[in-house]
Amino acid sequence: MGAPLLVVSGLCGLAALLLLRRGSLPAVRTLAAIAVTTVVGGWGAAQYPYLLGTHLTIQQAAVPTATLWVLILVSCVAVVLVAPSLLLLCSLQLRRKLG
């Protein structure tokens, strides 16, 4: 299942190497990103439906729905608490107010 993605990764890698000689950096970066993404996707597709070898399936590793909702809630609270600080930090940096 993951073989087609690995072929795409190889083709993108070769194309990136060929374009690197021409000096087309934006295209090289894009092709390199696609190559890496398809390698990771190919690994995931090749492992499906297992997470750890043949010992743990995705169904066995799934957590209860209540746990997922708690994680979503905690993540939202963390974003609400941290986002204003990050925005202030970015605005101070852009105005060159930081030392």
Legacy VTK file of the C-alpha trace (Angstrom):
# vtk DataFile Version 3.0
C-alpha trace
ASCII
DATASET POLYDATA
POINTS 99 float
0.000 0.000 0.000
2.826 2.424 0.677
4.814 1.621 -2.486
3.143 4.241 -4.733
3.920 6.955 -2.199
7.544 5.866 -2.038
7.751 6.004 -5.842
6.374 9.554 -5.775
8.928 10.412 -3.106
11.769 9.067 -5.205
10.611 10.961 -8.296
10.274 14.196 -6.340
13.713 13.692 -4.836
15.288 13.159 -8.250
13.471 16.159 -9.704
14.651 18.273 -6.756
18.251 17.218 -7.366
17.979 18.067 -11.063
16.437 21.470 -10.335
19.060 22.161 -7.697
21.683 22.340 -10.441
19.608 24.991 -12.218
19.278 27.110 -9.074
15.487 27.046 -8.803
15.302 27.045 -4.990
11.528 27.552 -4.481
10.767 24.554 -6.693
13.475 22.498 -4.964
12.022 23.278 -1.544
8.530 22.331 -2.675
9.684 19.056 -4.212
11.767 18.220 -1.138
8.768 18.861 1.117
6.605 16.603 -1.047
9.309 13.906 -0.979
9.516 13.936 2.817
5.730 14.033 3.216
5.221 11.066 0.913
7.904 9.039 2.725
6.097 9.589 6.038
2.726 8.888 4.404
4.105 5.750 2.768
5.372 4.518 6.119
1.945 5.079 7.663
0.167 3.378 4.767
2.519 0.398 4.933
1.901 -0.045 8.676
-1.911 0.186 8.485
-3.803 -1.084 10.536
-0.961 -1.599 13.012
0.833 1.014 15.096
3.559 -1.111 16.668
4.673 -3.936 14.433
1.963 -6.573 14.668
1.300 -6.024 18.370
-1.000 -2.984 18.564
-3.734 -2.036 16.118
-5.282 1.407 15.761
-8.520 0.123 17.302
-6.684 -1.219 20.346
-4.823 2.066 20.842
-7.917 4.276 20.591
-8.856 6.189 23.732
-12.391 6.767 25.021
-14.330 9.712 23.580
-14.441 11.452 26.972
-10.641 11.572 27.057
-10.538 13.168 23.615
-12.993 15.882 24.691
-10.921 16.661 27.779
-7.793 16.971 25.620
-9.603 19.310 23.223
-10.814 21.449 26.134
-7.351 21.658 27.688
-5.847 22.565 24.316
-8.385 25.360 23.809
-7.698 26.767 27.282
-3.959 26.640 26.611
-4.414 28.539 23.328
-6.537 31.187 25.048
-3.889 31.636 27.747
-0.804 31.566 25.519
-1.971 33.326 22.325
-2.141 36.855 23.808
1.399 36.546 25.137
2.692 35.383 21.776
0.889 38.205 19.978
2.354 40.742 22.383
5.825 39.268 21.939
5.532 39.386 18.140
4.244 42.941 18.116
7.038 44.104 20.445
9.618 42.402 18.257
8.222 43.934 15.077
8.300 47.405 16.656
11.895 46.748 17.832
10.984 47.319 21.492
12.875 44.245 22.686
16.552 44.576 23.569
LINES 1 100
99 0 1 2 3 4 5 6 7 8 9 10 11 12 13 14 15 16 17 18 19 20 21 22 23 24 25 26 27 28 29 30 31 32 33 34 35 36 37 38 39 40 41 42 43 44 45 46 47 48 49 50 51 52 53 54 55 56 57 58 59 60 61 62 63 64 65 66 67 68 69 70 71 72 73 74 75 76 77 78 79 80 81 82 83 84 85 86 87 88 89 90 91 92 93 94 95 96 97 98
